[in-house]
Amino acid sequence: MSNQFLWVIFPYVCMAVFIVGHIFRYRHDQFGWTAKSSEFIEKKQLMIGSLLFHIGIIPVILGHVAGLGIPKEWTRALGVSDHMYHMGAVWGGGFFGVVTLAGMLILTARRFTHRNVRKLSSASDMIVNSLLLFIVFIGVYASLVTNNLNPGFDYRDSISVWFRSLLIFRPEAGYMAAAPLTFKLHILSGFLIFAMWPFTRLVHVWSVPLNYAGRSYILYRRSPAKAGKR
């Protein structure tokens, strides 16, 4: 029963909340659809942490999509051996995972230790930062440590098959029984962040500022009275 809840019910509930929550947020809270940038308070750590995070997270996401969504038979047909794929996934994914982790460490430390940034942050900001840091850390640990400690385990024979069974609405929880704990924690926390997504500043991911290229310049002028006093 616990396997059914963790690997069937919980993922579907999280994704349902993800979809319905975004629709509700967009319809009823468009003015709150923002990243609430704190750049004007502290810029250096934000720039470094954000750059590292975004450089790392894009290859990490693409790696997850390929690893979970593409059966190993397809990569074999393209001439990619299992060993070659495994080495690329572990070391390539591990490298970009470490880059992402470094960015998240800087961003999380900045939010918790910088007094003015912390004052500007809501409870959801603190929780999201902490959860993202945990997800990235446990993912890097699973990739670089767990994979080497369990050489006989291949996530494409278990986790990937389970994930694709969810997508076609024929869930097979049994595939997750033999998965190492670190992989399980990474997956569960990943689904949890999807459930929290619509109710946090993460919604800004879907806002592409295409209108910036054609908008008018914003002019800032100093108040004459204040300028005279100075």
C-alpha positions as CSV (number, residue, x, y, z in Angstrom):
1,M,0.0,0.0,0.0
2,S,2.9,2.4,0.8
3,N,4.4,1.7,-2.6
4,Q,1.2,2.5,-4.3
5,F,0.9,5.8,-2.4
6,L,4.5,6.9,-3.0
7,W,4.9,5.8,-6.6
8,V,1.4,6.1,-8.0
9,I,-0.9,8.3,-5.9
10,F,1.6,10.9,-4.8
11,P,3.1,11.7,-8.2
12,Y,-0.4,12.0,-9.8
13,V,-1.6,14.3,-7.0
14,C,1.5,16.5,-7.3
15,M,1.1,16.9,-11.0
16,A,-2.6,17.6,-10.7
17,V,-1.8,20.3,-8.2
18,F,0.9,21.6,-10.5
19,I,-1.6,22.0,-13.4
20,V,-4.7,23.2,-11.6
21,G,-2.6,25.5,-9.3
22,H,-1.1,27.3,-12.3
23,I,-4.4,27.8,-13.9
24,F,-5.9,29.2,-10.7
25,R,-2.9,31.4,-10.0
26,Y,-2.9,32.8,-13.5
27,R,-6.6,33.6,-13.4
28,H,-6.7,35.0,-9.9
29,D,-3.3,36.4,-9.0
30,Q,-1.6,37.7,-12.1
31,F,-0.2,40.7,-10.2
32,G,1.6,38.2,-7.9
33,W,3.1,36.4,-10.9
34,T,6.6,37.7,-10.4
35,A,10.2,36.7,-9.4
36,K,10.3,39.4,-6.7
37,S,13.9,40.2,-7.5
38,S,16.1,41.3,-4.7
39,E,18.9,42.5,-7.0
40,F,18.7,46.1,-5.7
41,I,19.6,44.8,-2.2
42,E,22.6,42.6,-3.1
43,K,23.8,42.0,-6.6
44,K,27.2,40.2,-6.6
45,Q,26.2,36.9,-5.0
46,L,22.9,36.9,-6.9
47,M,24.7,37.3,-10.2
48,I,27.3,34.5,-9.5
49,G,24.8,32.1,-8.0
50,S,22.2,32.7,-10.6
51,L,24.7,32.3,-13.4
52,L,26.1,29.0,-12.1
53,F,22.6,27.7,-11.4
54,H,21.2,28.4,-14.8
55,I,24.3,27.2,-16.6
56,G,24.0,23.9,-14.8
57,I,20.3,23.4,-14.6
58,I,19.6,23.4,-18.4
59,P,21.8,20.4,-19.2
60,V,20.6,18.7,-16.0
61,I,17.0,19.0,-17.1
62,L,17.8,17.8,-20.7
63,G,19.6,14.9,-19.2
64,H,16.6,14.0,-17.0
65,V,14.3,14.2,-20.0
66,A,16.6,11.9,-22.1
67,G,17.3,9.5,-19.3
68,L,13.7,9.1,-18.2
69,G,11.9,9.4,-21.5
70,I,14.2,7.6,-24.0
71,P,14.3,3.7,-23.7
72,K,17.8,2.2,-23.8
73,E,16.8,0.2,-26.9
74,W,16.6,3.5,-28.8
75,T,20.0,4.7,-27.8
76,R,21.4,1.2,-28.7
77,A,19.9,1.6,-32.1
78,L,21.7,4.9,-32.5
79,G,25.0,3.1,-31.8
80,V,25.3,4.4,-28.2
81,S,26.4,1.5,-25.9
82,D,25.1,1.1,-22.4
83,H,28.5,1.8,-21.0
84,M,29.0,4.9,-23.1
85,Y,25.6,6.2,-22.1
86,H,26.3,5.4,-18.4
87,M,29.6,7.2,-18.4
88,G,28.1,10.3,-20.0
89,A,25.1,10.3,-17.7
90,V,27.2,9.9,-14.5
91,W,30.2,12.1,-15.2
92,G,28.6,14.6,-17.6
93,G,25.4,14.9,-15.5
94,G,27.5,14.9,-12.4
95,F,29.6,17.8,-13.6
96,F,26.6,20.0,-14.4
97,G,25.0,18.8,-11.2
98,V,27.9,20.1,-9.2
99,V,27.7,23.5,-11.1
100,T,24.0,23.7,-10.3
101,L,24.7,22.8,-6.7
102,A,27.4,25.5,-6.4
103,G,24.9,28.0,-7.7
104,M,22.2,26.8,-5.3
105,L,24.6,27.0,-2.3
106,I,25.4,30.6,-3.1
107,L,21.8,31.6,-3.6
108,T,20.5,29.8,-0.5
109,A,23.3,31.2,1.7
110,R,22.6,34.7,0.4
111,R,18.9,34.3,1.2
112,F,19.5,33.0,4.7
113,T,22.5,35.1,5.8
114,H,22.0,38.5,4.1
115,R,19.8,40.4,6.6
116,N,18.0,42.6,4.1
117,V,17.4,39.8,1.6
118,R,16.1,37.6,4.4
119,K,13.7,40.4,5.4
120,L,12.4,40.6,1.9
121,S,11.9,36.8,1.6
122,S,8.6,35.1,2.4
123,A,8.3,31.7,4.1
124,S,7.7,30.1,0.8
125,D,10.9,31.6,-0.6
126,M,12.9,30.1,2.3
127,I,11.2,26.7,1.9
128,V,11.7,26.6,-1.9
129,N,15.4,27.5,-1.7
130,S,16.0,24.8,1.0
131,L,14.1,22.2,-1.0
132,L,15.8,23.0,-4.3
133,L,19.1,22.8,-2.5
134,F,18.2,19.4,-1.1
135,I,17.0,18.1,-4.5
136,V,20.1,19.2,-6.3
137,F,22.4,17.8,-3.5
138,I,20.7,14.4,-3.3
139,G,20.7,14.2,-7.1
140,V,24.4,14.9,-7.3
141,Y,25.1,12.4,-4.5
142,A,23.0,9.7,-6.3
143,S,24.8,10.3,-9.6
144,L,28.4,10.4,-8.3
145,V,28.3,8.3,-5.2
146,T,25.3,5.9,-5.3
147,N,25.9,4.9,-8.9
148,N,29.5,3.9,-8.0
149,L,28.5,2.1,-4.8
150,N,25.8,0.1,-6.7
151,P,27.4,-0.8,-10.1
152,G,24.7,-3.3,-10.8
153,F,21.9,-0.8,-10.6
154,D,20.7,0.8,-13.8
155,Y,18.0,3.4,-13.4
156,R,16.9,3.0,-17.0
157,D,15.7,-0.6,-16.2
158,S,13.7,0.5,-13.2
159,I,13.1,4.3,-12.6
160,S,12.8,5.2,-16.3
161,V,10.3,2.4,-17.0
162,W,8.3,3.4,-13.9
163,F,8.2,7.0,-15.0
164,R,7.1,6.1,-18.5
165,S,4.4,3.9,-17.1
166,L,3.0,7.0,-15.2
167,L,3.0,9.0,-18.5
168,I,0.8,6.4,-20.2
169,F,-1.5,6.0,-17.1
170,R,-0.5,2.4,-16.5
171,P,1.6,2.9,-13.4
172,E,3.8,0.1,-12.2
173,A,5.0,0.8,-8.7
174,G,7.0,-2.4,-8.5
175,Y,9.8,-1.0,-10.6
176,M,10.7,1.3,-7.8
177,A,11.1,-1.4,-5.2
178,A,14.8,-2.0,-5.8
179,A,15.8,1.6,-6.4
180,P,18.4,3.0,-3.9
181,L,17.1,5.4,-1.2
182,T,18.9,8.4,-2.6
183,F,17.1,8.0,-5.9
184,K,13.8,7.7,-4.1
185,L,14.4,10.8,-2.1
186,H,15.4,12.7,-5.2
187,I,12.2,11.7,-7.0
188,L,9.8,12.4,-4.1
189,S,11.3,15.8,-3.4
190,G,11.2,16.5,-7.1
191,F,7.5,15.8,-7.3
192,L,7.0,17.9,-4.1
193,I,8.6,20.9,-5.6
194,F,6.2,20.5,-8.6
195,A,3.2,20.6,-6.2
196,M,4.6,23.8,-4.6
197,W,5.5,25.4,-7.8
198,P,2.2,27.3,-8.6
199,F,2.2,28.9,-5.2
200,T,5.7,30.3,-5.1
201,R,7.9,32.7,-7.1
202,L,8.9,29.7,-9.4
203,V,6.0,30.7,-11.6
204,H,8.3,33.3,-13.2
205,V,9.9,30.5,-15.2
206,W,7.0,30.5,-17.5
207,S,7.1,34.3,-18.1
208,V,9.3,35.0,-21.2
209,P,9.9,38.8,-21.5
210,L,9.6,39.0,-25.3
211,N,8.1,42.5,-25.1
212,Y,11.3,43.8,-23.6
213,A,12.9,44.1,-27.0
214,G,10.3,46.5,-28.3
215,R,9.3,48.5,-25.3
216,S,10.2,52.1,-24.7
217,Y,13.1,53.1,-22.5
218,I,12.3,53.8,-18.8
219,L,13.6,57.2,-17.8
220,Y,14.7,57.9,-14.2
221,R,15.1,61.5,-13.0
222,R,16.4,62.8,-9.8
223,S,14.0,64.9,-7.7
224,P,15.2,68.5,-8.0
225,A,14.4,69.1,-4.3
226,K,16.5,66.1,-3.1
227,A,19.3,67.0,-5.5
228,G,19.5,70.5,-4.1
229,K,19.7,69.3,-0.6
230,R,22.6,67.0,-1.5
